[in-house]
Amino acid sequence: MAGSHEAGAAEEALRTPRAAGLAGVVFALLLAAVIVLVRLGIPEGAHVVTARGFTDSGRRGALRTALTLVPFAGIFFLWFIGAVRAHVGTAEDKFLATVFLGSGLVFTAALFGAAAAARAVLDIAHPGGTAPPPASWDFGRHFAYLLLMEYAMRMAAVFVSSLSVLGHRLGVLPRPLTLLGFLTAVTLLLAASNVPWAELVFPAWSLVLSGYILVVGGRGR
């Protein structure tokens, strides 16, 4: 009798809340929008090293919009982490859970740091919309991309892989979704810093995972 009660309690604890799915969907959409707008506002390539594109009002507007969305993306990402951990409960693997939480927090910090660097690029414009000094532009642009593509996306890879392993061990994620998670992690580790737009696999994975959580949550109710 006690064993069946404990098994039922464990099964209940492993149910991911609807809040996690909704937060994940919003985060995925916001992060995808931020990445697209940042790449459009601060493009890579030798032709922009001298900041010739900085006086383009469209690019400045795209960058400002991205910077406005970043805090909300971070908030929903933290909400997503908290909701998942709270309902995994005592059944979670402490080692994987620590890696999962730590990588998520470092990703958020790196995302905010990249946004601050991009804001610095935006704020060094001279009065009248003239371009900033090439050295300032080049430093800020590289710093923003370094934080976002090198550090934030590698932490995202750790986050995805740890959550995939955790979900597989606890039986709360299906095998295809865990395999997708590992492919996403490999892409973020090896390609995000070298292949333009490859970082979009992270919000895409988050959207798929959140959609699965919402579907399973709806069936559970």
TAGIDA-V273177 format. One record per helix or strand. SS is the DSSP state (a for helix, b for strand). FROM is the first residue (numbers start at 1). LEN is the number of residues. If there is no record, write none. Layout:
ss=SS from=FROM len=LEN
ss=SS from=FROM len=LEN
//
This chain:
ss=a from=2 len=12
ss=a from=18 len=24
ss=a from=46 len=3
ss=a from=57 len=35
ss=a from=94 len=30
ss=b from=126 len=1
ss=b from=130 len=1
ss=a from=134 len=37
ss=a from=175 len=16
ss=a from=200 len=21
//
